[in-house]
């Protein structure tokens, strides 16, 4: 049963609302993630669109976080 609090003469249900929203968040997180195949060219093009210049795109593609996301270490030479 939900706990209730008095707020300005009216009863507000707090615990029930928190539990409901937490359950929704957990259910949403359990949905399987769809895997998408992306080519290296697509990845570089997207990095260039975000970064705007060549050196920044190369730094983004070769970053440690990109390595963790893709599972591959990308080295940019040149």
Order of alpha helices (4+ residues) and beta strands (2+ residues): beta-beta-alpha-alpha-alpha-alpha
